[in-house]
């Protein structure tokens, strides 16, 4: 039995996408700002750590592949935005711990 397609399932699928420069998944890095699943398809709003990210296209390709594996027949839209600007504070506590940074209290 397959799990229902919802935002949590999409986020789980996106944890398979690794930013190769830092070796951490894009969800824990805080790059995923919003996920919406509707009858019209899957919409993801996200950013990169920097507009000059040299791995940006590779990450976008990996996102598309992960979403296609999750829901092959669903339309997908991935919107790359630069506002709000990404900061390390957006990372999950586990990502901060991975890099040896203190989690915010």
HELIX and SHEET records of a PDB file:
HELIX    1   1 UNK A    7  UNK A   14  1                                   8    
HELIX    2   2 UNK A   56  UNK A   70  1                                  15    
HELIX    3   3 UNK A   88  UNK A   90  5                                   3    
HELIX    4   4 UNK A   93  UNK A   98  1                                   6    
SHEET    1   A 2 UNK A  18  UNK A  19  0                                        
SHEET    2   A 2 UNK A  24  UNK A  25 -1                                        
SHEET    1   B 3 UNK A  32  UNK A  38  0                                        
SHEET    2   B 3 UNK A  41  UNK A  46 -1                                        
SHEET    3   B 3 UNK A  76  UNK A  80  1                                        
END                                                                             
